[in-house]
Amino acid sequence: MRLRIAKKDTAGGYKAVLIRVGAVLVALVLSGLLMTAMGYNPISAFAAIIKGSFGSKRGLINTITVAIPLLVVALGLSISFSMRFWNIGGEGQLIMGAIFATFVAHNLPVNTPTPVYLITMAIASMIGGALFALIPGLFRAYSGTNETLFTLMLNYVAIKITVFLRLVLWKDPEAKGFPSIEAIPKIAHLPKVFGIHSGWIIALIATVLVYVFLKYTKRGYETRVVGESERTAHYAGINVRRVLISGVILSGGLVGLAGFVKLSGAAFTLSESIGGGNGFSAVIIAWLAQLNAPVMVIVALLFAAMEQGAMGMELALKIPASVADIIKGLILFTALASEFFIAYRVVIEPGPRQLQKQAQKEDQV
Amino acid sequence: MDVALLIALFLASAVRMAVPLLLGTLGESLTERAGNLNLGVEGLMMMGAATGFIAAYHTDNIALAVLAGMLGSGFGSLLYAILTITFRTKQDVTGLALTIFGSGFANTLGKTLANTNTPEGIRTFAQATPLKLPESTASIPGIGPVLAFIDTAFLQHNWFVYLTFIAAFAGWFYLFRTRQGLHLRMIGENPAAADASGIRVIGAKYAHVVVGGILCGLGGVYISVINVGTYLENIVAGRGWIVVALVIFIRWDPLKAIAGSLLFGALEIVGFRIQHIEALSGLPIFSQYAIDMYPYLMTIIVLILTYARKKAYLGPAGLGVPYFREDR
């Protein structure tokens, strides 16, 4: 017997959805097994995660608050990914956005009206994120520099810049003990709508805009063509460099905006942990959602629920919150593998020995 | 203290800091030479650091600690190999997933041991200096001070450090002086051609990805069990990402990896030490916090320069492309 792998004629449809859902279930079973092996009860762990994230009004509000920046970063990154610009510098671009927004928050006159205050901060954060994405973007467009590693390294540069600001340049002289940057003034806080900071409105508007941009605009179409094949785009008369650079600016700007949303909506103080790994989680969210903006809303909520629920689980059951990372990793693994089963099928066919036997039988007849 | 002693002590620390970077770079070079870009180095180092430390804590046996670290990281890299080689998943996303999974795995396993120290036997091994020159050599007229300098800088380390450098030489010999090494490079450049010439591509890819991952994991074992001696959360602290960049810097060559990891190890030390040099710390760009940023900035500069040179070797041509025999 031999196994052969063949391409499927049609990929997609309800079968693809079924395979993807199956993949998540397999991941949950695997994480349950791993938790059991580590000496934890998986069923009570999963129950605690669900209870901590969706079980109470407080939990639900926290889950949505965590999901907002995740969604905005994922939306921003999806623009990069759709033109195959592997921007994994979301963390750095978010932090840069937060740094620019903090600068504005501390330097505007106090009598500025709140809307102007917030809008200026938002614009500054977008400029910060865009600039930080533009550097690797320009190098990629003009000399083909590998953007994966470039953007990755910039994450650490942004983190170190923030540490430097916190300890040296922007050190709050009144902070006692742990050195920190002064919190942004009350006027710079995002107002709450339905009990959640209004970042959720920004995130939903961004979802619609990104969806429309990629699906229905000329530039969005060009972006996707560049992603399919730069050569095709070139032959079709698309200015690849211009598409790349404008795409990177949009992408970084949106990610930077997430920095403002996080700063003004939840953190209120700039620190190197403001990114909180959102830049990396968002890569996965964008990828799992197949770069589809509305789907990203759901995936971001589920990711946030996992993070939020894991904290509740640690408090209630003393199971480390890092279990959530194991589950996330495994879901990704199986989701990645599921693409294989969507695109290919495994064919079982007789091996050389069986063929020989068959031939002998036919000879006898 | 005299300047020579200061420099010697500085070099000695640089050598110690270089070890995890060198192991990681060696492992990732092998992996990438097989055509697989594994961005999960950070996760693999975390897995090695955690499983190695747990074994060290419970058995007080360095061999078992190393073995456990190899098993932990071997498990991680096997997962990566199955996904990218058999299931042909996107290598960079899979690597990122491996980092998330590995960090979660390590932080969950190591939770109960956070802030505990390694036991006596391991500590003795880590502090042993088997190649140290006898005291009397320092008083030999003429070459005495030179020997003392070499002794302080390079000969007061434990076996783990020396074996790492030997492994790097062995890695270079394997890649560039053996038939298997030649085959491996061929797989990385053009797997279809390698397959056509009768090389077992899939088997070789599996072997090198798993062994490469184990080497990364050993880097993690070194950090937690030997260099720090205390288990801390997120103990690898981003070194795995420096490794990914270093591999480009050293052009996938284990010999250059020695120089590269010493350089980056030295940079890490400069950050710690600069605060004592008052004359320099007056300028903000020489602040220790600014200097922490330099390894990453340097990597970026190297990246830019590499791609700006038109004829530079940009790594195995088949890097990142899953091999599909039926597509030939």
Chai-1 contact restraints between the chains, C-beta under 6 A:
chainA,res_idxA,chainB,res_idxB,connection_type,confidence,min_distance_angstrom,max_distance_angstrom,comment,restraint_id
A,F139,B,I304,contact,1.0,0.0,6.0,A-B,restraint_1
A,S143,B,Y307,contact,1.0,0.0,6.0,A-B,restraint_2
A,S143,B,A308,contact,1.0,0.0,6.0,A-B,restraint_3
A,G144,B,Y307,contact,1.0,0.0,6.0,A-B,restraint_4
A,T145,B,L303,contact,1.0,0.0,6.0,A-B,restraint_5
A,T145,B,I304,contact,1.0,0.0,6.0,A-B,restraint_6
A,T145,B,Y307,contact,1.0,0.0,6.0,A-B,restraint_7
A,L149,B,A245,contact,1.0,0.0,6.0,A-B,restraint_8
A,L149,B,L303,contact,1.0,0.0,6.0,A-B,restraint_9
A,F150,B,L303,contact,1.0,0.0,6.0,A-B,restraint_10
A,M153,B,Y296,contact,1.0,0.0,6.0,A-B,restraint_11
A,M153,B,T299,contact,1.0,0.0,6.0,A-B,restraint_12
A,M153,B,I300,contact,1.0,0.0,6.0,A-B,restraint_13
A,Y156,B,Y296,contact,1.0,0.0,6.0,A-B,restraint_14
A,V157,B,M293,contact,1.0,0.0,6.0,A-B,restraint_15
A,V157,B,Y296,contact,1.0,0.0,6.0,A-B,restraint_16
A,K160,B,D292,contact,1.0,0.0,6.0,A-B,restraint_17
A,K160,B,M293,contact,1.0,0.0,6.0,A-B,restraint_18
A,V163,B,Y289,contact,1.0,0.0,6.0,A-B,restraint_19
A,F164,B,Y289,contact,1.0,0.0,6.0,A-B,restraint_20
A,F164,B,A290,contact,1.0,0.0,6.0,A-B,restraint_21
A,L167,B,Y289,contact,1.0,0.0,6.0,A-B,restraint_22
A,V168,B,S287,contact,1.0,0.0,6.0,A-B,restraint_23
A,W287,B,V93,contact,1.0,0.0,6.0,A-B,restraint_24
A,P320,B,T108,contact,1.0,0.0,6.0,A-B,restraint_25
A,P320,B,K111,contact,1.0,0.0,6.0,A-B,restraint_26
A,S322,B,G104,contact,1.0,0.0,6.0,A-B,restraint_27
A,S322,B,N107,contact,1.0,0.0,6.0,A-B,restraint_28
A,S322,B,T108,contact,1.0,0.0,6.0,A-B,restraint_29
A,V323,B,T108,contact,1.0,0.0,6.0,A-B,restraint_30
A,D325,B,I100,contact,1.0,0.0,6.0,A-B,restraint_31
A,D325,B,S103,contact,1.0,0.0,6.0,A-B,restraint_32
A,D325,B,G104,contact,1.0,0.0,6.0,A-B,restraint_33
A,I326,B,G104,contact,1.0,0.0,6.0,A-B,restraint_34
A,I326,B,F105,contact,1.0,0.0,6.0,A-B,restraint_35
A,K328,B,I100,contact,1.0,0.0,6.0,A-B,restraint_36
A,G329,B,A97,contact,1.0,0.0,6.0,A-B,restraint_37
A,G329,B,I100,contact,1.0,0.0,6.0,A-B,restraint_38
A,G329,B,F101,contact,1.0,0.0,6.0,A-B,restraint_39
A,G329,B,G104,contact,1.0,0.0,6.0,A-B,restraint_40
A,L332,B,A97,contact,1.0,0.0,6.0,A-B,restraint_41
A,F333,B,A97,contact,1.0,0.0,6.0,A-B,restraint_42
A,L336,B,L83,contact,1.0,0.0,6.0,A-B,restraint_43
A,L336,B,T89,contact,1.0,0.0,6.0,A-B,restraint_44
A,L336,B,T94,contact,1.0,0.0,6.0,A-B,restraint_45
A,A337,B,L83,contact,1.0,0.0,6.0,A-B,restraint_46
A,A337,B,F87,contact,1.0,0.0,6.0,A-B,restraint_47
A,F340,B,F87,contact,1.0,0.0,6.0,A-B,restraint_48
A,F340,B,R88,contact,1.0,0.0,6.0,A-B,restraint_49
